């Protein structure tokens, strides 16, 4: 509400949002950082956005909100004669309460029943950033209704109970069909796993599992305990210990496109836990997976083979695959399930406290609630940035969250800060791996080499090659693939799919953290211990390579070789114009 009053004025903010007693829905939308459509009484009235540079939430009028502000002459609005088109620069003929500071938002009305949002360029000049045409007149209440959450839950009780009955019945059918399996409900401290665990308990599941990655939110650990107690589930906890920090030393910070962390601190401990508790039976993991979370999950079946446990060793059951986020939240309220307090702080999802999938707005909450945890993480990032010659903004504005490429919004933020996007990526990569491409060959050397204990030829065979040589060096494809473990480097002259396979095999051979996930993933029993492949029993299926955390290093090596230290001309020009150049850290990253 404070952001709305700051951007629109008190009267306009109360007109659109109705004050603290109204019921608001926040729908996540794409932006440079956290952003949500604000829905009141079923209408989109505004969008709230976190501005990383200003370190503040802002509120932009939208759709119905724009029409109300213009129609009732409230807040910052303007009227122009021409039809509104995105990108056009307009000079309004009538304005109300507009502050002509560059970057301020203004509700717009134009010719032909066109409406939009403008951004101030300077006195009397606006750029249209969004425009639409009215198709029907919205019937808007005089004031948004004051509706409590319990009222909303009761209004939807019948539908929620119908959803509950269907999910429990489906899960009981799975349990009858796979009666010999061990059933365990996953609980992470998030809302989705809370609901799926509650449904599993109703279906007759008695055991739950969670993973303490070593970098969990304290609130999540407490919520897991409360939920297991509330549902009377036996809780089995997998412990990752200091695996995250060992992974950081080898691979650098994790990224949205560089997820070594999931394999190392979640899947590896979980595979060990199931091996200890399932008694040799296949495991059915009941999870909070929902199709609305991503295109990959939308395409996933409700019951699927587990990628964590390896082929034929277990299944993943997703009773809430078709549920919406709103249904999940309302169900937690209906059944009075413990809810992680971080959701009330604005978190969209709950992962590790420095998860690269998080928004900067969420990091600021962690920094405020747990300064000791955040200080350790920021110190590690700053040390990495100094070694890589990266600027302090790389830490403060979260550019470490991408390693292979920056999305458009992040690249725009970088340029807003007068940083060169490709230069950030190249320097961050070179801190982990030296790589180059010449003459159709890729050569690379991991900065921190922790070779696998077994001979190189086993890893080449795992990738589907017929190796020659042995011991600490081996080659394949007539010498086109060479891995020299004693020198910690690889030279790969293969192409297409063979190059990717060679990258995976060499990365596993040169950078092994002994997590044991390869042994758990192998369906042929060809890996007797972490990092050791029996070339006789190996079938070359690559299951171990796809499971290995070092597979992300292979992707990074390939990307670094393609970049080759090159920077496009536009980036160079921006870098030259940047005051102070690329620093080695400054004042704690502030």
MOPE-V652652 format. One record per residue. RES is the residue in three letters. PSI is psi in radians with two decimals (* if undefined). Layout:
# MOPE-V652652
<<RES	PSI> <RES	PSI>>
This chain:
# MOPE-V652652
<<UNK	-0.62> <UNK	-0.66> <UNK	-0.69> <UNK	-0.76> <UNK	-0.61> <UNK	-0.68> <UNK	-0.64> <UNK	-0.32> <UNK	2.70> <UNK	-0.81> <UNK	-0.79> <UNK	-0.69> <UNK	-0.78> <UNK	-0.56> <UNK	-0.69> <UNK	-0.71> <UNK	-0.33> <UNK	0.13> <UNK	-3.14> <UNK	-0.29> <UNK	-0.16> <UNK	2.85> <UNK	2.05> <UNK	2.55> <UNK	2.38> <UNK	2.10> <UNK	2.02> <UNK	2.42> <UNK	2.87> <UNK	2.36> <UNK	-3.11> <UNK	-0.48> <UNK	-2.58> <UNK	2.36> <UNK	2.50> <UNK	2.39> <UNK	2.41> <UNK	2.03> <UNK	2.17> <UNK	2.24> <UNK	0.62> <UNK	0.07> <UNK	2.47> <UNK	1.96> <UNK	-0.37> <UNK	2.99> <UNK	2.25> <UNK	2.40> <UNK	2.45> <UNK	2.19> <UNK	1.90> <UNK	-0.60> <UNK	-0.74> <UNK	-0.21> <UNK	0.88> <UNK	2.64> <UNK	2.45> <UNK	2.73> <UNK	2.18> <UNK	2.19> <UNK	2.59> <UNK	2.60> <UNK	-1.96> <UNK	-0.65> <UNK	-0.71> <UNK	-0.80> <UNK	-0.63> <UNK	-0.81> <UNK	-0.75> <UNK	-0.81> <UNK	-0.60> <UNK	0.09> <UNK	0.99> <UNK	2.60> <UNK	-2.84> <UNK	1.88> <UNK	2.81> <UNK	2.62> <UNK	2.28> <UNK	2.83> <UNK	-0.66> <UNK	2.83> <UNK	2.49> <UNK	2.33> <UNK	2.34> <UNK	2.37> <UNK	-0.31> <UNK	2.56> <UNK	2.19> <UNK	2.71> <UNK	1.83> <UNK	2.63> <UNK	-0.28> <UNK	2.35> <UNK	2.81> <UNK	2.17> <UNK	0.69> <UNK	2.23> <UNK	2.07> <UNK	0.73> <UNK	2.35> <UNK	2.30> <UNK	-0.14> <UNK	2.60> <UNK	2.57> <UNK	2.35> <UNK	2.34> <UNK	2.52> <UNK	2.33> <UNK	-2.99> <UNK	2.75> <UNK	0.61> <UNK	0.64> <UNK	2.51> <UNK	2.84> <UNK	-3.02> <UNK	2.30> <UNK	2.73> <UNK	2.34> <UNK	2.23> <UNK	-0.54> <UNK	-3.13> <UNK	2.09> <UNK	0.13> <UNK	2.31> <UNK	2.53> <UNK	2.26> <UNK	2.06> <UNK	-0.28> <UNK	2.44> <UNK	2.66> <UNK	2.94> <UNK	2.41> <UNK	2.20> <UNK	-0.49> <UNK	2.64> <UNK	2.25> <UNK	2.33> <UNK	1.84> <UNK	2.32> <UNK	2.75> <UNK	-0.70> <UNK	2.46> <UNK	2.51> <UNK	2.51> <UNK	1.78> <UNK	2.18> <UNK	2.79> <UNK	-0.68> <UNK	-0.57> <UNK	-0.72> <UNK	-0.73> <UNK	-0.81> <UNK	-0.64> <UNK	-0.41> <UNK	0.21> <UNK	-0.84> <UNK	-0.76> <UNK	-0.73> <UNK	-0.70> <UNK	-0.56> <UNK	-0.73> <UNK	-0.75> <UNK	-0.85> <UNK	-0.73> <UNK	-0.77> <UNK	-0.76> <UNK	-0.75> <UNK	-0.74> <UNK	-0.77> <UNK	-0.66> <UNK	-0.59> <UNK	-0.70> <UNK	-0.71> <UNK	-0.60> <UNK	-0.69> <UNK	-0.59> <UNK	1.09> <UNK	-0.33> <UNK	0.03> <UNK	2.82> <UNK	2.23> <UNK	2.25> <UNK	2.31> <UNK	2.23> <UNK	2.31> <UNK	2.23> <UNK	-0.18> <UNK	-0.06> <UNK	2.91> <UNK	-0.70> <UNK	-0.77> <UNK	-0.51> <UNK	-0.77> <UNK	-0.78> <UNK	-0.62> <UNK	-0.68> <UNK	-0.71> <UNK	-0.68> <UNK	-0.75> <UNK	-0.69> <UNK	-0.51> <UNK	-0.19> <UNK	0.08> <UNK	2.38> <UNK	-0.20> <UNK	2.59> <UNK	2.74> <UNK	2.65> <UNK	2.81> <UNK	2.12> <UNK	1.76> <UNK	-0.17> <UNK	-0.15> <UNK	0.67> <UNK	2.69> <UNK	2.33> <UNK	-0.59> <UNK	-0.58> <UNK	-0.75> <UNK	-0.73> <UNK	-0.67> <UNK	-0.67> <UNK	-0.82> <UNK	-0.76> <UNK	-0.70> <UNK	-0.78> <UNK	-0.71> <UNK	-0.76> <UNK	-0.63> <UNK	0.01> <UNK	0.77> <UNK	2.45> <UNK	2.12> <UNK	2.18> <UNK	2.18> <UNK	2.22> <UNK	2.40> <UNK	2.24> <UNK	-0.24> <UNK	-2.29> <UNK	0.39> <UNK	-0.60> <UNK	-0.78> <UNK	-0.54> <UNK	-0.68> <UNK	-0.66> <UNK	-0.72> <UNK	-0.62> <UNK	-0.71> <UNK	-0.13> <UNK	-3.04> <UNK	2.52> <UNK	2.81> <UNK	2.94> <UNK	-0.55> <UNK	0.40> <UNK	1.10> <UNK	1.10> <UNK	-0.44> <UNK	-0.70> <UNK	-0.78> <UNK	-0.75> <UNK	-0.74> <UNK	-0.09> <UNK	-1.00> <UNK	-0.72> <UNK	-0.87> <UNK	-0.61> <UNK	-0.73> <UNK	-0.71> <UNK	-0.71> <UNK	-0.80> <UNK	-0.62> <UNK	-0.56> <UNK	-0.54> <UNK	-0.36> <UNK	-0.19> <UNK	0.61> <UNK	-0.12> <UNK	2.67> <UNK	2.65> <UNK	2.35> <UNK	1.97> <UNK	2.09> <UNK	2.00> <UNK	2.93> <UNK	0.44> <UNK	2.33> <UNK	2.46> <UNK	-0.48> <UNK	-0.13> <UNK	-0.56> <UNK	2.80> <UNK	-0.62> <UNK	-0.77> <UNK	-0.50> <UNK	-0.58> <UNK	-0.20> <UNK	2.48> <UNK	2.85> <UNK	-0.53> <UNK	2.08> <UNK	2.80> <UNK	2.50> <UNK	2.22> <UNK	-0.34> <UNK	-0.75> <UNK	-0.22> <UNK	2.84> <UNK	2.24> <UNK	0.07> <UNK	-0.16> <UNK	2.97> <UNK	2.76> <UNK	2.15> <UNK	2.26> <UNK	1.49> <UNK	-0.40> <UNK	0.49> <UNK	-0.65> <UNK	0.12> <UNK	2.64> <UNK	2.87> <UNK	-0.68> <UNK	-0.73> <UNK	-0.68> <UNK	-0.84> <UNK	-0.77> <UNK	-0.61> <UNK	-0.67> <UNK	-0.62> <UNK	-0.70> <UNK	-0.77> <UNK	0.12> <UNK	0.83> <UNK	2.53> <UNK	2.31> <UNK	2.30> <UNK	2.21> <UNK	-0.26> <UNK	-0.43> <UNK	-0.60> <UNK	-0.18> <UNK	0.04> <UNK	0.08> <UNK	2.40> <UNK	-0.64> <UNK	2.76> <UNK	2.04> <UNK	-2.49> <UNK	2.80> <UNK	-0.29> <UNK	0.46> <UNK	2.26> <UNK	-0.26> <UNK	-0.13> <UNK	2.85> <UNK	2.78> <UNK	-0.61> <UNK	-0.63> <UNK	-0.64> <UNK	-0.64> <UNK	-0.56> <UNK	-0.78> <UNK	-0.75> <UNK	-0.65> <UNK	-0.73> <UNK	-0.62> <UNK	1.24> <UNK	-0.55> <UNK	-0.78> <UNK	-0.80> <UNK	-0.60> <UNK	-0.70> <UNK	-0.75> <UNK	-0.77> <UNK	-0.64> <UNK	-0.72> <UNK	-0.74> <UNK	-0.73> <UNK	-0.66> <UNK	-0.74> <UNK	-0.77> <UNK	-0.70> <UNK	-0.74> <UNK	-0.59> <UNK	-0.10> <UNK	0.59> <UNK	2.67> <UNK	2.83> <UNK	-0.47> <UNK	-0.46> <UNK	-0.59> <UNK	-0.93> <UNK	-0.67> <UNK	0.24> <UNK	0.48> <UNK	-0.27> <UNK	-0.24> <UNK	-0.11> <UNK	2.38> <UNK	-0.50> <UNK	-0.64> <UNK	2.61> <UNK	2.30> <UNK	2.88> <UNK	-0.73> <UNK	-0.72> <UNK	-0.65> <UNK	-0.68> <UNK	-0.69> <UNK	-0.73> <UNK	-0.79> <UNK	-0.58> <UNK	-0.57> <UNK	0.11> <UNK	0.78> <UNK	2.64> <UNK	1.96> <UNK	-0.85> <UNK	-0.51> <UNK	-0.68> <UNK	-0.81> <UNK	-0.76> <UNK	-0.77> <UNK	-0.69> <UNK	-0.67> <UNK	-0.74> <UNK	-0.30> <UNK	-0.31> <UNK	-0.70> <UNK	2.38> <UNK	2.19> <UNK	2.66> <UNK	2.84> <UNK	2.26> <UNK	2.45> <UNK	0.52> <UNK	0.13> <UNK	2.60> <UNK	2.23> <UNK	2.47> <UNK	2.73> <UNK	2.02> <UNK	2.44> <UNK	-0.75> <UNK	1.89> <UNK	2.15> <UNK	1.41> <UNK	2.58> <UNK	2.57> <UNK	-0.44> <UNK	2.95> <UNK	2.70> <UNK	-0.61> <UNK	-0.50> <UNK	-0.68> <UNK	-0.61> <UNK	-0.66> <UNK	-0.63> <UNK	-0.50> <UNK	-0.04> <UNK	0.14> <UNK	2.78> <UNK	1.78> <UNK	2.76> <UNK	2.70> <UNK	-3.07> <UNK	-2.93> <UNK	-2.26> <UNK	0.06> <UNK	2.59> <UNK	2.77> <UNK	2.87> <UNK	2.98> <UNK	0.82> <UNK	0.54> <UNK	0.00> <UNK	-0.39> <UNK	2.07> <UNK	2.26> <UNK	2.08> <UNK	1.68> <UNK	-0.61> <UNK	-0.41> <UNK	-0.12> <UNK	0.70> <UNK	2.88> <UNK	2.54> <UNK	2.07> <UNK	2.00> <UNK	0.38> <UNK	3.04> <UNK	2.84> <UNK	-2.34> <UNK	-0.51> <UNK	-0.62> <UNK	-0.77> <UNK	-0.76> <UNK	-0.70> <UNK	-0.67> <UNK	-0.78> <UNK	-0.81> <UNK	-0.79> <UNK	-0.66> <UNK	-0.72> <UNK	-0.66> <UNK	-0.58> <UNK	-0.41> <UNK	1.58> <UNK	2.23> <UNK	0.17> <UNK	0.67> <UNK	-0.37> <UNK	0.03> <UNK	-0.53> <UNK	-0.73> <UNK	-0.68> <UNK	-0.58> <UNK	-0.41> <UNK	2.12> <UNK	-0.05> <UNK	0.07> <UNK	0.55> <UNK	0.07> <UNK	1.65> <UNK	-0.39> <UNK	2.92> <UNK	2.17> <UNK	0.16> <UNK	2.03> <UNK	2.24> <UNK	1.85> <UNK	-0.32> <UNK	-0.79> <UNK	-0.29> <UNK	2.33> <UNK	0.00> <UNK	0.52> <UNK	-0.25> <UNK	0.14> <UNK	-0.69> <UNK	-0.65> <UNK	-0.69> <UNK	-0.50> <UNK	-0.45> <UNK	2.34> <UNK	-0.48> <UNK	-0.12> <UNK	-0.52> <UNK	-0.53> <UNK	-0.61> <UNK	-0.74> <UNK	-0.74> <UNK	-0.69> <UNK	-0.74> <UNK	-0.75> <UNK	-0.73> <UNK	-0.65> <UNK	-0.68> <UNK	-0.73> <UNK	-0.79> <UNK	0.39> <UNK	0.01> <UNK	2.64> <UNK	2.39> <UNK	2.81> <UNK	-0.68> <UNK	-0.74> <UNK	-0.72> <UNK	-0.73> <UNK	-0.74> <UNK	-0.67> <UNK	-0.67> <UNK	-0.54> <UNK	-0.13> <UNK	2.18> <UNK	2.21> <UNK	-0.17> <UNK	-2.74> <UNK	1.85> <UNK	3.05> <UNK	0.63> <UNK	2.61> <UNK	2.11> <UNK	0.73> <UNK	0.29> <UNK	0.30> <UNK	*>>
